[in-house]
Amino acid sequence: MSSMTRVFCYGSLKRGFGNHRLLDTSTFVGEAITEARYTMIPLGFFPGVIQSGNTSIRGELYDVDEVTLRRLDRLEGHPTFYQRQEIDVLPVGVDESKWEQVSTYLLPESYLDGRVKSVEDGTWR
């Protein structure tokens, strides 16, 4: 049996967005939110999140297999564009004190250079 990785998706991989089809074989776990220590920036049709700032990012959790994780890495340009990293999230509507470590894709802080626009509420729509 292949191992599963829990992935936090906050942009074009969420339900209703264009890249969600890559998660067809994955299990939707639920919604989750990060600590207020990030910045979400719009990059056209998708967002990027930087590990610096004071915004909580809202997204969705999926259990993905190794094949899907490789597809996500390719889509996200890991490790040259986005970098897959471990972060802590709080699943929404479950035990409100149980933080969980999951994988997500973050941009290097250099992407903040010269940008003034951010997604203030941390929810990509």
C-alpha positions in Angstrom: 0.0 0.0 0.0 1.4 3.4 -0.9 1.8 6.0 1.8 -0.5 9.0 2.0 0.5 12.6 2.5 -2.0 15.2 4.0 -1.9 18.3 1.8 -3.3 21.8 2.6 -4.7 23.4 -0.6 -5.6 27.1 -0.5 -5.9 28.1 -4.2 -6.5 26.6 -7.6 -6.6 23.0 -6.2 -9.7 23.7 -4.0 -13.1 22.4 -5.0 -14.6 24.5 -7.8 -11.3 25.7 -9.2 -9.4 24.7 -12.3 -6.7 22.4 -10.9 -9.0 20.5 -8.5 -9.2 17.6 -11.1 -5.7 16.6 -10.0 -7.2 15.6 -6.7 -9.9 13.3 -8.2 -8.4 10.2 -6.6 -7.7 11.9 -3.3 -9.7 11.9 -0.1 -11.2 15.3 1.0 -10.6 15.5 4.8 -12.2 18.9 5.5 -11.5 22.6 5.8 -8.6 24.0 7.8 -7.0 27.3 8.8 -3.4 28.3 9.5 -2.0 30.5 12.3 -2.0 34.2 11.5 1.6 34.3 10.3 1.3 34.3 6.5 0.7 36.6 3.5 -1.4 35.5 0.5 -0.7 37.4 -2.7 -2.6 37.2 -6.0 -0.6 35.9 -9.0 -3.2 36.2 -11.7 -5.5 33.1 -11.7 -4.0 31.6 -8.5 -2.5 32.8 -5.2 0.8 32.3 -3.5 1.4 32.1 0.2 4.5 33.4 1.9 5.6 32.4 5.4 5.7 35.9 6.7 2.9 38.3 7.7 -0.2 38.2 10.0 -2.9 36.5 7.9 -4.6 33.2 8.6 -5.0 31.2 5.4 -8.2 29.2 4.9 -8.1 26.1 2.7 -8.9 22.4 2.3 -7.1 19.2 3.4 -6.7 16.2 1.2 -5.0 12.8 1.7 -3.0 12.2 -1.5 -1.1 9.2 -2.7 2.5 9.3 -3.9 1.5 9.6 -7.6 -0.8 12.5 -6.9 1.9 14.2 -4.8 4.3 14.0 -7.7 1.7 15.6 -10.0 1.1 18.4 -7.4 4.9 18.9 -7.2 5.0 19.3 -11.0 2.1 21.6 -11.1 3.5 23.8 -8.3 7.0 23.8 -9.7 8.5 22.3 -6.6 11.2 23.1 -5.6 12.1 25.9 -8.0 8.8 28.0 -7.9 6.7 26.9 -4.9 8.4 24.8 -2.2 6.6 22.0 -0.5 6.9 22.5 3.3 5.4 21.3 6.5 3.1 23.8 8.3 0.6 23.6 11.2 -3.1 23.9 10.5 -6.2 23.7 12.6 -9.0 21.5 11.0 -12.3 23.5 11.1 -15.2 22.2 13.0 -13.3 19.4 14.7 -11.3 19.6 18.0 -10.6 23.3 18.1 -7.3 22.8 19.9 -5.8 20.0 17.8 -3.2 21.4 15.4 -2.0 19.1 12.7 1.2 19.2 10.7 0.6 18.9 6.9 2.3 19.7 3.6 1.6 22.7 1.6 3.2 24.8 -1.1 4.8 28.2 -0.1 6.6 30.8 -2.1 10.0 32.2 -1.0 9.7 35.6 0.8 11.4 37.3 -2.2 8.0 37.2 -3.9 6.9 39.9 -1.6 9.5 42.3 -3.0 7.7 45.4 -4.4 4.2 43.9 -4.0 1.6 45.9 -2.1 -1.4 43.8 -2.9 -2.4 40.9 -0.7 -5.5 38.8 0.0 -6.4 40.4 3.3 -8.8 37.7 4.6 -6.6 34.8 3.5 -9.4 33.1 1.4 -8.9 32.6 -2.3 -12.2 33.1 -4.3 
